[in-house]
Amino acid sequence: MYLPSLDIKNFVEIFRESEFLPKFASDFHELHIGSWEGMLTKIITFVVSLIGASLPITGYLLYFRRRCKA
C-alpha cells in the first residue's frame, strides 16, 4: 500500500480544496450547541451534558469519602 508523504502544507491544501471541511465544521457546530435536530435531541444533548458536568463533582465526592474513611 502506497501512502504519499504528507507534510503540513499538503495536508492543509487537501482540506482547503475539499468540500468536507465546511460541512464538517457546520455539523460539528450544530452538534456542539445542540441544534442538530428537533426538541428531543436538544433534551438528550442537555441530559448528556449534565451527566458530563456532574462527573468531576461525583468523582471528588467519592475521593473525599474514601479519604475520610482511611
FITOR-609832 format. One record per atom (N, C-alpha, C): x, y, z; residue number from 1; atom name. Coordinates in nm, 2 decimals. Each point is the difference from the previous one (the first is absolute). Layout:
BEGIN
{east: X north: Y up: Z k: NUM a: CA}
...
***
This chain:
BEGIN
{east: 0.08 north: -0.12 up: 0.00 k: 1 a: N}
{east: -0.08 north: 0.12 up: 0.00 k: 1 a: CA}
{east: 0.09 north: 0.12 up: 0.00 k: 1 a: C}
{east: -0.03 north: 0.09 up: -0.09 k: 2 a: N}
{east: 0.08 north: 0.12 up: -0.02 k: 2 a: CA}
{east: -0.06 north: 0.12 up: 0.08 k: 2 a: C}
{east: 0.07 north: 0.06 up: 0.09 k: 3 a: N}
{east: -0.05 north: 0.12 up: 0.06 k: 3 a: CA}
{east: 0.09 north: 0.11 up: -0.03 k: 3 a: C}
{east: -0.05 north: 0.11 up: -0.06 k: 4 a: N}
{east: 0.09 north: 0.11 up: -0.03 k: 4 a: CA}
{east: 0.04 north: 0.07 up: 0.12 k: 4 a: C}
{east: 0.12 north: 0.06 up: 0.00 k: 5 a: N}
{east: 0.04 north: 0.07 up: 0.12 k: 5 a: CA}
{east: -0.08 north: 0.13 up: 0.01 k: 5 a: C}
{east: -0.05 north: 0.03 up: 0.11 k: 6 a: N}
{east: -0.08 north: 0.12 up: 0.02 k: 6 a: CA}
{east: 0.07 north: 0.09 up: 0.10 k: 6 a: C}
{east: 0.04 north: 0.11 up: -0.05 k: 7 a: N}
{east: 0.05 north: 0.10 up: 0.09 k: 7 a: CA}
{east: -0.12 north: 0.10 up: 0.03 k: 7 a: C}
{east: 0.02 north: 0.09 up: 0.09 k: 8 a: N}
{east: -0.12 north: 0.08 up: 0.04 k: 8 a: CA}
{east: -0.05 north: 0.09 up: -0.11 k: 8 a: C}
{east: 0.08 north: 0.04 up: -0.10 k: 9 a: N}
{east: -0.05 north: 0.08 up: -0.11 k: 9 a: CA}
{east: -0.09 north: -0.08 up: -0.09 k: 9 a: C}
{east: 0.04 north: -0.12 up: -0.03 k: 10 a: N}
{east: -0.09 north: -0.09 up: -0.08 k: 10 a: CA}
{east: -0.13 north: -0.03 up: 0.08 k: 10 a: C}
{east: 0.01 north: -0.02 up: 0.12 k: 11 a: N}
{east: -0.12 north: -0.04 up: 0.08 k: 11 a: CA}
{east: -0.10 north: 0.12 up: 0.00 k: 11 a: C}
{east: 0.05 north: 0.12 up: 0.02 k: 12 a: N}
{east: -0.08 north: 0.12 up: 0.01 k: 12 a: CA}
{east: -0.06 north: 0.02 up: -0.14 k: 12 a: C}
{east: 0.07 north: -0.02 up: -0.11 k: 13 a: N}
{east: -0.05 north: 0.02 up: -0.13 k: 13 a: CA}
{east: -0.11 north: -0.10 up: -0.03 k: 13 a: C}
{east: 0.02 north: -0.12 up: 0.04 k: 14 a: N}
{east: -0.10 north: -0.10 up: -0.03 k: 14 a: CA}
{east: -0.14 north: 0.04 up: 0.06 k: 14 a: C}
{east: 0.00 north: 0.04 up: 0.13 k: 15 a: N}
{east: -0.12 north: 0.04 up: 0.07 k: 15 a: CA}
{east: -0.05 north: 0.14 up: -0.05 k: 15 a: C}
{east: 0.08 north: 0.08 up: -0.04 k: 16 a: N}
{east: -0.04 north: 0.13 up: -0.05 k: 16 a: CA}
{east: -0.08 north: -0.01 up: -0.13 k: 16 a: C}
{east: 0.05 north: -0.09 up: -0.09 k: 17 a: N}
{east: -0.06 north: -0.02 up: -0.13 k: 17 a: CA}
{east: -0.13 north: -0.09 up: 0.01 k: 17 a: C}
{east: -0.01 north: -0.08 up: 0.11 k: 18 a: N}
{east: -0.12 north: -0.09 up: 0.00 k: 18 a: CA}
{east: -0.12 north: 0.07 up: 0.05 k: 18 a: C}
{east: -0.11 north: -0.07 up: -0.02 k: 19 a: N}
{east: -0.13 north: 0.05 up: 0.05 k: 19 a: CA}
{east: -0.03 north: -0.06 up: 0.14 k: 19 a: C}
{east: 0.08 north: -0.09 up: 0.05 k: 20 a: N}
{east: -0.02 north: -0.07 up: 0.12 k: 20 a: CA}
{east: 0.01 north: 0.09 up: 0.12 k: 20 a: C}
{east: 0.10 north: 0.09 up: 0.01 k: 21 a: N}
{east: 0.02 north: 0.08 up: 0.12 k: 21 a: CA}
{east: -0.12 north: 0.09 up: 0.03 k: 21 a: C}
{east: -0.05 north: 0.08 up: -0.09 k: 22 a: N}
{east: -0.11 north: 0.09 up: 0.03 k: 22 a: CA}
{east: -0.13 north: -0.08 up: 0.05 k: 22 a: C}
{east: -0.02 north: -0.12 up: -0.06 k: 23 a: N}
{east: -0.12 north: -0.08 up: 0.05 k: 23 a: CA}
{east: 0.03 north: -0.06 up: 0.13 k: 23 a: C}
{east: 0.12 north: -0.04 up: 0.02 k: 24 a: N}
{east: 0.04 north: -0.06 up: 0.14 k: 24 a: CA}
{east: -0.01 north: 0.11 up: 0.10 k: 24 a: C}
{east: 0.05 north: 0.12 up: -0.03 k: 25 a: N}
{east: 0.00 north: 0.10 up: 0.10 k: 25 a: CA}
{east: -0.15 north: 0.04 up: 0.03 k: 25 a: C}
{east: -0.08 north: 0.01 up: -0.10 k: 26 a: N}
{east: -0.14 north: 0.03 up: 0.02 k: 26 a: CA}
{east: -0.07 north: -0.10 up: 0.09 k: 26 a: C}
{east: 0.02 north: -0.13 up: -0.04 k: 27 a: N}
{east: -0.06 north: -0.11 up: 0.08 k: 27 a: CA}
{east: 0.05 north: 0.00 up: 0.14 k: 27 a: C}
{east: 0.13 north: 0.02 up: 0.02 k: 28 a: N}
{east: 0.05 north: 0.00 up: 0.14 k: 28 a: CA}
{east: -0.05 north: 0.11 up: 0.08 k: 28 a: C}
{east: -0.02 north: 0.12 up: -0.06 k: 29 a: N}
{east: -0.05 north: 0.11 up: 0.07 k: 29 a: CA}
{east: -0.14 north: -0.03 up: 0.05 k: 29 a: C}
{east: -0.08 north: -0.05 up: -0.09 k: 30 a: N}
{east: -0.14 north: -0.04 up: 0.03 k: 30 a: CA}
{east: -0.01 north: -0.10 up: 0.12 k: 30 a: C}
{east: 0.09 north: -0.10 up: -0.01 k: 31 a: N}
{east: 0.01 north: -0.10 up: 0.11 k: 31 a: CA}
{east: 0.05 north: 0.07 up: 0.13 k: 31 a: C}
{east: 0.09 north: 0.09 up: -0.01 k: 32 a: N}
{east: 0.06 north: 0.06 up: 0.12 k: 32 a: CA}
{east: -0.11 north: 0.09 up: 0.07 k: 32 a: C}
{east: -0.08 north: 0.07 up: -0.07 k: 33 a: N}
{east: -0.10 north: 0.08 up: 0.06 k: 33 a: CA}
{east: -0.13 north: -0.07 up: 0.02 k: 33 a: C}
{east: -0.02 north: -0.12 up: -0.05 k: 34 a: N}
{east: -0.12 north: -0.08 up: 0.03 k: 34 a: CA}
{east: -0.11 north: 0.03 up: -0.09 k: 34 a: C}
{east: 0.02 north: 0.06 up: -0.12 k: 35 a: N}
{east: -0.11 north: 0.03 up: -0.09 k: 35 a: CA}
{east: 0.00 north: -0.09 up: -0.13 k: 35 a: C}
{east: 0.04 north: -0.12 up: 0.01 k: 36 a: N}
{east: 0.02 north: -0.08 up: -0.12 k: 36 a: CA}
{east: -0.13 north: -0.07 up: -0.04 k: 36 a: C}
{east: -0.10 north: 0.00 up: 0.08 k: 37 a: N}
{east: -0.13 north: -0.06 up: -0.04 k: 37 a: CA}
{east: -0.11 north: 0.08 up: 0.08 k: 37 a: C}
{east: -0.10 north: -0.07 up: 0.04 k: 38 a: N}
{east: -0.11 north: 0.06 up: 0.07 k: 38 a: CA}
{east: 0.01 north: 0.01 up: 0.15 k: 38 a: C}
{east: -0.11 north: 0.02 up: 0.06 k: 39 a: N}
{east: 0.00 north: 0.02 up: 0.15 k: 39 a: CA}
{east: 0.05 north: -0.12 up: 0.07 k: 39 a: C}
{east: -0.03 north: -0.12 up: -0.04 k: 40 a: N}
{east: 0.04 north: -0.12 up: 0.07 k: 40 a: CA}
{east: 0.15 north: -0.01 up: 0.00 k: 40 a: C}
{east: 0.07 north: 0.03 up: -0.10 k: 41 a: N}
{east: 0.15 north: -0.01 up: 0.00 k: 41 a: CA}
{east: 0.06 north: 0.12 up: 0.08 k: 41 a: C}
{east: -0.07 north: 0.11 up: 0.01 k: 42 a: N}
{east: 0.04 north: 0.10 up: 0.09 k: 42 a: CA}
{east: 0.00 north: -0.04 up: 0.15 k: 42 a: C}
{east: -0.11 north: -0.07 up: 0.03 k: 43 a: N}
{east: -0.01 north: -0.05 up: 0.14 k: 43 a: CA}
{east: 0.10 north: -0.11 up: 0.02 k: 43 a: C}
{east: 0.03 north: -0.09 up: -0.09 k: 44 a: N}
{east: 0.10 north: -0.10 up: 0.01 k: 44 a: CA}
{east: 0.14 north: 0.06 up: 0.02 k: 44 a: C}
{east: 0.03 north: 0.10 up: -0.08 k: 45 a: N}
{east: 0.12 north: 0.08 up: 0.01 k: 45 a: CA}
{east: 0.02 north: 0.06 up: 0.13 k: 45 a: C}
{east: -0.11 north: 0.06 up: 0.05 k: 46 a: N}
{east: 0.00 north: 0.07 up: 0.13 k: 46 a: CA}
{east: 0.03 north: -0.11 up: 0.12 k: 46 a: C}
{east: -0.07 north: -0.11 up: -0.01 k: 47 a: N}
{east: 0.02 north: -0.10 up: 0.11 k: 47 a: CA}
{east: 0.14 north: -0.06 up: -0.01 k: 47 a: C}
{east: 0.05 north: -0.02 up: -0.12 k: 48 a: N}
{east: 0.14 north: -0.06 up: -0.01 k: 48 a: CA}
{east: 0.10 north: 0.11 up: 0.05 k: 48 a: C}
{east: -0.02 north: 0.12 up: -0.03 k: 49 a: N}
{east: 0.09 north: 0.11 up: 0.05 k: 49 a: CA}
{east: -0.01 north: 0.01 up: 0.15 k: 49 a: C}
{east: -0.11 north: -0.02 up: 0.06 k: 50 a: N}
{east: -0.01 north: 0.01 up: 0.15 k: 50 a: CA}
{east: 0.07 north: -0.12 up: 0.06 k: 50 a: C}
{east: -0.01 north: -0.12 up: -0.06 k: 51 a: N}
{east: 0.07 north: -0.11 up: 0.05 k: 51 a: CA}
{east: 0.15 north: 0.02 up: -0.01 k: 51 a: C}
{east: 0.05 north: 0.06 up: -0.11 k: 52 a: N}
{east: 0.14 north: 0.03 up: -0.02 k: 52 a: CA}
{east: 0.05 north: 0.10 up: 0.10 k: 52 a: C}
{east: -0.09 north: 0.10 up: 0.03 k: 53 a: N}
{east: 0.04 north: 0.10 up: 0.10 k: 53 a: CA}
{east: 0.00 north: -0.05 up: 0.14 k: 53 a: C}
{east: -0.08 north: -0.10 up: 0.03 k: 54 a: N}
{east: 0.00 north: -0.06 up: 0.13 k: 54 a: CA}
{east: 0.11 north: -0.09 up: 0.03 k: 54 a: C}
{east: 0.07 north: -0.05 up: -0.10 k: 55 a: N}
{east: 0.11 north: -0.10 up: 0.03 k: 55 a: CA}
{east: 0.11 north: 0.06 up: 0.09 k: 55 a: C}
{east: 0.05 north: 0.12 up: -0.02 k: 56 a: N}
{east: 0.10 north: 0.05 up: 0.09 k: 56 a: CA}
{east: -0.05 north: 0.01 up: 0.14 k: 56 a: C}
{east: -0.12 north: 0.04 up: 0.02 k: 57 a: N}
{east: -0.06 north: 0.02 up: 0.13 k: 57 a: CA}
{east: -0.01 north: -0.13 up: 0.07 k: 57 a: C}
{east: -0.06 north: -0.10 up: -0.07 k: 58 a: N}
{east: -0.01 north: -0.13 up: 0.07 k: 58 a: CA}
{east: 0.13 north: -0.07 up: 0.02 k: 58 a: C}
{east: 0.10 north: 0.02 up: -0.09 k: 59 a: N}
{east: 0.13 north: -0.05 up: 0.02 k: 59 a: CA}
{east: 0.06 north: 0.06 up: 0.13 k: 59 a: C}
{east: -0.01 north: 0.12 up: 0.02 k: 60 a: N}
{east: 0.05 north: 0.07 up: 0.12 k: 60 a: CA}
{east: -0.06 north: -0.05 up: 0.12 k: 60 a: C}
{east: -0.14 north: -0.02 up: 0.00 k: 61 a: N}
{east: -0.07 north: -0.05 up: 0.11 k: 61 a: CA}
{east: 0.05 north: -0.14 up: 0.04 k: 61 a: C}
{east: 0.01 north: -0.09 up: -0.10 k: 62 a: N}
{east: 0.05 north: -0.14 up: 0.02 k: 62 a: CA}
{east: 0.14 north: 0.01 up: 0.06 k: 62 a: C}
{east: 0.09 north: 0.08 up: -0.05 k: 63 a: N}
{east: 0.13 north: 0.01 up: 0.05 k: 63 a: CA}
{east: 0.00 north: 0.05 up: 0.14 k: 63 a: C}
{east: -0.08 north: 0.10 up: 0.03 k: 64 a: N}
{east: 0.00 north: 0.06 up: 0.14 k: 64 a: CA}
{east: -0.05 north: -0.10 up: 0.10 k: 64 a: C}
{east: -0.11 north: -0.07 up: -0.04 k: 65 a: N}
{east: -0.05 north: -0.10 up: 0.09 k: 65 a: CA}
{east: 0.10 north: -0.11 up: 0.03 k: 65 a: C}
{east: 0.07 north: -0.05 up: -0.10 k: 66 a: N}
{east: 0.10 north: -0.10 up: 0.02 k: 66 a: CA}
{east: 0.11 north: 0.05 up: 0.09 k: 66 a: C}
{east: 0.04 north: 0.12 up: -0.02 k: 67 a: N}
{east: 0.11 north: 0.06 up: 0.07 k: 67 a: CA}
{east: -0.03 north: 0.02 up: 0.15 k: 67 a: C}
{east: -0.13 north: 0.04 up: 0.02 k: 68 a: N}
{east: -0.04 north: 0.02 up: 0.14 k: 68 a: CA}
{east: -0.01 north: -0.14 up: 0.08 k: 68 a: C}
{east: -0.03 north: -0.11 up: -0.07 k: 69 a: N}
{east: -0.02 north: -0.13 up: 0.07 k: 69 a: CA}
{east: 0.14 north: -0.05 up: 0.03 k: 69 a: C}
{east: 0.10 north: 0.03 up: -0.07 k: 70 a: N}
{east: 0.14 north: -0.06 up: 0.02 k: 70 a: CA}
{east: 0.07 north: 0.07 up: 0.12 k: 70 a: C}
***
